[in-house]
Amino acid sequence: MATDPDLFSAITPEPQPSEVALALRAQLNHWAHQYYVLDEPTVPDAEYDRVFRELQALEAAHPDLVTPDSPTQRVIGAVMEGLAPVRHTVPMLSIHTETDTEATGAQAFDARVRRELGLADADPAIEYVAEPKFDGLAMSLRYENGRLVQAATRGDGEVGEDVTHNIRTIRQIPLTLPSGVPPLLEVRGEVYMRRADFDALNERQREQGGKTFVNPRNAAAGAVRQLDSNITAQRPLSFFAYGLGAITPPAEGGPVFRTHYEMLQTLKSWGFPVATQVQIAVDATELVAFHQQVGASRDALPYDIDGVVYKVNSLQLQRDLGFKTREPRWAVAHKYPAQEMATKIEGIDVQVGRTGKITPVARLAPVFVGGVTVTNATLHNLFEIRKKGVRVGDTVIVRRAGDVIPEVVGVMPGNRTGYVPNFQMPTACPVCGSAVVREKGEANHRCTGGLFCAAQRKEAILHFAARRAMDIEGLGDKLVDQLVDANVIRTLPDLYRLGLTSLIALERMAEKSAQNVLAALEKSKQTTLPRFLFGLGLRHVGEATAKDLAKHFGTLDAIMDASVEQLLEVNDVGPVVAQSLHTFFAQPHNREVVEQLRACGVTWPEGPVAERAPQILAGKTVVLTGTLPTLSREAAKDMLEAAGAKVAGSVSKKTSYVVAGAEAGSKLAKAEELGVPVLDEAGMLALLSGAGAGAGA
Ligand code: JCF
């Protein structure tokens, strides 16, 4: 039995099965309380599952040990004080997990379905629907006469919690449905948080010294179960619909939908977000192919999935198959490798980034997580280390999801033996020896060496050369290391002064590769203003801001000479960015770098400000919804913004116009409710050219 020895340190010498069961239950209940009630999990799900299975195995071997209150005997979902209980009219099912992640898992499911339906080998293949399994929390949305009246969590499947006030803040969830929907309709799906939203939320929390969340699912769960919906509204949530609960049949009776797939398409047409990766599959082979295909795209998805779900497509066959306790016989989940695992911290190093930020990095005992072996994980900053209580030697939870940098999200409690000193930040930069400081109100420590610090120089050059900046092919970290270490390059313009001789003098640099590097440098000189601006690597100036600045000012000189007030006029530029830009270009040495780069031949087309489209829609807010007949959403947004409009995501009293295309949903309804003028694409184009002066410009 693979039991954590620490768990039983008090039980010697040979623990009785009853004692083991007791300890396992105590451990599981403790973890479950932290997870469900406190919203603060301390162990990875995989660890919980392992101990849960161990208890299950023990109870199977000793049935007399099973108690009614054992975690194996119920689905845990403590109702938090303050949220009203909601009894589900149709129980919310969980889904059986096929633990076998090989092809046999899908085959076993298909074989089971066929056997239960009494089919022979010669009978035709069963049609399935395969879809991603989102890693969020299940939600039941109740609509009466097309209006959202109640939203409830799953809870134990029978009774959940009323979270209507919070769910109303989720923009992706329609509050009203188009006419003609069943008078009673319960839509079921998953509330989740997109990875980028999660990262931004944690970054914000970290900067403000607030509580960070261990993963998007935990952040979503915490947001949904707030008593104050103002807090929920600040935590960006999303939703995918995947099923139905109670539904009134249409007046003429009979089933509303024939298949699960048809039901999903209908939900989509009613304005619900439905997974894009949904596929009909006719046998186990196609199910496995789907599992592999989605698995390959898993890292690129903007949200976490923990597996895929296979469902029998025919709703009649689903009814024939029925349920086993709380799990349908017609569906199964096929999981992917866990994105959180436990491992030991062997040491803590620090790294110096482009802006001088000193990041503590945990050196780990190698662990397979999120599909790769991880040996390093970020600890973000000293505050995070203190808050999480991380020390060298601790067993920690490491998370790696998507192509996000692996991070230490928490410490497994009670595994420290003996005294370990707290980690301290170095007072001098490990790379250049300059003083390390932390500014007031900042969570991060920084090296004050600036471009004197080789680490910052290297990062600055790599950023400048990056694909989305100057796109200098072949200038990767190895070459930059060599160039900076050999002191061949001290500033960005030095790149364009590189000659064949100094390149060939580097180790492992053949003449052909040197020529390629020079050619790539030459090619990079023809660039665009946004790429150049982004490449300079100013704090707070990402790609989007660089584009906005270029669009607004037209020329680099106009940007360099802009006052803070003028910078603030740019879309999405706030006081912090404006001040940072102004300060940067006020430094003579920064202007010098720009001038030298230009002198080296770096150039881009400039558009004088006068040529900008007339600002017909200055001060107006426009919301786009639905699919326009000819313009993409991006193109429409660009045109509106070029005319001075602000393009917003949700409709309010302050919205000037809603531009609606096909399959417009709740935003259109909201506009009509508030009396906001609604335009189609033609109407929008007329508006853009309508004020006369700017026609055709
Ligand atoms: O995405 C999910 N987490 C998910 C959960 C998707 C489904 O289609 C489900 C589910 C739980 C139960 N279907 C059932 C029946």
Boltz pocket constraint, residues with backbone or C-beta under 6 A from the ligand:
constraints:
  - pocket:
      binder: B
      contacts: [[A, 93], [A, 94], [A, 95], [A, 131], [A, 132], [A, 133], [A, 134], [A, 135], [A, 136], [A, 190], [A, 242], [A, 243], [A, 309], [A, 328], [A, 331]]
      max_distance: 6.0
